[in-house]
Amino acid sequence: MSHSVILLPFVVAFVIFVVRFYFREHAASMANPSFLLAAGSSAMIVLYLVLNVLDRLGTYGTLGFGLVGLALLGVSILRMFML
């Protein structure tokens, strides 16, 4: 069974954070929250893939990563509408 659907919220959140960073915040600083959240979401994607490949993902690891991905997606949508 493929668990690659779990990565979809991470990827969408990453894209929204990057678009906000470049277009709304004009890529002013790497300390902007949008940049940090984009870097964090990409780190979570890499961590999930590495743990999955090494077969170190726990019993409920996929569910945990899915919930974190949905939380990041929610934060990215909220930040998209913030000025």
N, C-alpha and C positions, 0 to 999 in steps of 0.2 A: 504494500500500500504506500502510495506516494504522499508525503507530507509537505509538498512544495506549495500548497495553497496557504499554509501558515505564513509564508513569506510575503504574501500579497499586501496585507496591511502595512508591513514594514516598508515595502517598496513605494506604495502610494504616499505614506507619510514622509518618506525621504524626498520624493519629488515635490511635494507641497512645501516642505521646509526649504528646499533649495530654491524653488521659484520665489518664495517669499524673501529669502535672503538676497537674491539678486535684484528683483524688481521693486520690492517695497523698501528694503533697507539699503539698497544700492551697494551691497557688498562692502560695507564700510569697515567692518572689523571682524576678525575671527572670534571675538568674544561675544558676538551677538547670540542671543538665545536660539535663533533659527539655525545658525551654523552649528552650534553645539548639539542641538537636537537632531540635525541631519547626520552629524558625525556619530552620535550615539545610536541612531537607528541603523546606520550601516554597520557599526560594530556589533549590534545585536544580530544582524543577518549573518555576519561572518561567524559569530559565536555559535549560532544555531547550526549552521552548515558544518562547522568543525566538530561539534559534539555529536551530530548525526552521523558523520562519516566515521568517527572514532567509536561509535556505538556507546557513548557515555551519557546519552540522553536518558534521564530517568523515566519512570513509568508515566508520570504526569508532566513531563518536560514539554511535550508538544502543546499541551493545553496551557501551560504557563507561558510559553513563548507566544501563543496565540492571543492570550489575554493582554500581555505586554504590547503586542502589535496593535491590538484594538485600542488600547489606551493611548499609544503614540498617535494613532490615526485620529482619535478624538481630539487630542491636544493640537494636532496640526490643523484640523478643521477649525477649531476655536481660534487659533492664532491667525488663520487666514482672514477671518473677519474682524480681527482686532486692528486698530490703526496704529 
